[in-house]
Amino acid sequence: MLKFDNVSMRYPGAGDVLRNVSFHLERGEMAFLTGHSGAGKSTLLKLIAVIERCTRGRVLLDGENLNQAKDRQVPYIRRKVGLIFQDYKLLQDRTVFDNVALPLVIAGYGHHEVSRRVRASLDKVGLLGKEKKYPLVLSGGEQQRVGIARAVVNKPPLIVADEPTGNLDPELSAEIMHLFEQFQQVGVTILIASHDISLIAQMNHRILKLDHGQLVAS
Ligand SMILES: Nc1ncnc2c1ncn2[C@@H]1O[C@H](COP(=O)(O)OP(=O)(O)OP(=O)(O)O)[C@@H](O)[C@H]1O
């Protein structure tokens, strides 16, 4: 489903941030991406969302080489990837409903379909009933659930999360991880960057470990 084939990445003026990284995630697999600060975790995730492009090698999503994607194809590739961030990246002046609806509105869905899908998505993350609230009145855990609802609202086959529990306490972090597992159980592929070793250790999933840009365990 997602394949890295000898991928190296270098930012202009810097050395290699990723070096000959190869791995394959099967459909429905859930894996953690770990490693020290600066190891290249965020960079690896950015290649999947085509926020950056690799310098050497191939990143394949459903067999499509992301490095060769034309700029006009990028929005369609991104619809296959639900992105989740540490700081949630919610629009503070929009309600929970509007935040979750955003990807569907951009994709041109009609009002009725948007409403149906947003409610289904909020239901999955346990936030039905909070549609009219603004993000700032929600707890950190609830805000991250809104971020997850937005990421899954158009049913992407792949979820990519960058330190999704970085701002949450251990109990809320575990809840968010169990939420990811529920998506995995219905066939979604999930890759989560995290340096929370104790949390990762509690969960029985594959661990990809980066050390100075090299994959040292997978
Ligand atoms: N846009 C950029 N331009 C130049 N160098 C960059 C850029 N983004 C990241 N880097 C460098 O690439 C290296 C890897 O950064 P990256 O953010 O991928 O690491 P990380 O493992 O996600 O770290 P952290 O856990 O601290 O978020 C670091 O040395 C960083 O300074």
The ligand as an SDF file (V2000), in Angstrom:
LIG
                    3D

 31 33  0  0  0  0  0  0  0  0999 V2000
   12.6950   22.6600    5.5590 N   0  0  0  0  0  0  0  0  0  0  0  0
   13.8970   22.2810    6.0170 C   0  0  0  0  0  0  0  0  0  0  0  0
   15.0460   22.8080    5.5270 N   0  0  0  0  0  0  0  0  0  0  0  0
   16.2480   22.4070    5.9680 C   0  0  0  0  0  0  0  0  0  0  0  0
   16.4300   21.4660    6.9240 N   0  0  0  0  0  0  0  0  0  0  0  0
   15.3300   20.9050    7.4580 C   0  0  0  0  0  0  0  0  0  0  0  0
   14.0050   21.2830    7.0440 C   0  0  0  0  0  0  0  0  0  0  0  0
   13.1060   20.5480    7.7550 N   0  0  0  0  0  0  0  0  0  0  0  0
   13.8350   19.7570    8.5750 C   0  0  0  0  0  0  0  0  0  0  0  0
   15.1550   19.9720    8.4040 N   0  0  0  0  0  0  0  0  0  0  0  0
   16.2520   19.2720    9.1090 C   0  0  0  0  0  0  0  0  0  0  0  0
   16.1140   17.8940    8.8240 O   0  0  0  0  0  0  0  0  0  0  0  0
   16.4390   17.0970    9.9760 C   0  0  0  0  0  0  0  0  0  0  0  0
   15.2860   16.1630   10.2800 C   0  0  0  0  0  0  0  0  0  0  0  0
   14.1640   16.9270   10.6930 O   0  0  0  0  0  0  0  0  0  0  0  0
   12.7450   16.2820   10.9800 P   0  0  0  0  0  0  0  0  0  0  0  0
   11.8330   17.3890   11.3620 O   0  0  0  0  0  0  0  0  0  0  0  0
   12.3510   15.4100    9.8540 O   0  0  0  0  0  0  0  0  0  0  0  0
   13.0900   15.3670   12.2400 O   0  0  0  0  0  0  0  0  0  0  0  0
   12.1390   14.6940   13.3300 P   0  0  0  0  0  0  0  0  0  0  0  0
   12.6580   13.3030   13.5270 O   0  0  0  0  0  0  0  0  0  0  0  0
   10.7200   14.8380   12.9070 O   0  0  0  0  0  0  0  0  0  0  0  0
   12.4310   15.5770   14.6080 O   0  0  0  0  0  0  0  0  0  0  0  0
   11.4560   16.0100   15.8350 P   0  0  0  0  0  0  0  0  0  0  0  0
   11.1720   14.7660   16.6110 O   0  0  0  0  0  0  0  0  0  0  0  0
   12.3100   16.9700   16.6100 O   0  0  0  0  0  0  0  0  0  0  0  0
   10.2480   16.6440   15.2230 O   0  0  0  0  0  0  0  0  0  0  0  0
   16.7770   18.0830   11.0930 C   0  0  0  0  0  0  0  0  0  0  0  0
   18.1690   18.2240   11.1490 O   0  0  0  0  0  0  0  0  0  0  0  0
   16.1430   19.3730   10.6230 C   0  0  0  0  0  0  0  0  0  0  0  0
   16.8360   20.4930   11.1100 O   0  0  0  0  0  0  0  0  0  0  0  0
  1  2  1  0
  2  3  1  0
  2  7  2  0
  3  4  2  0
  4  5  1  0
  5  6  2  0
  6  7  1  0
  6 10  1  0
  7  8  1  0
  8  9  2  0
  9 10  1  0
 10 11  1  0
 11 12  1  0
 11 30  1  0
 12 13  1  0
 13 14  1  0
 13 28  1  0
 14 15  1  0
 15 16  1  0
 16 17  2  0
 16 18  1  0
 16 19  1  0
 19 20  1  0
 20 21  2  0
 20 22  1  0
 20 23  1  0
 23 24  1  0
 24 25  2  0
 24 26  1  0
 24 27  1  0
 28 29  1  0
 28 30  1  0
 30 31  1  0
M  END
$$$$
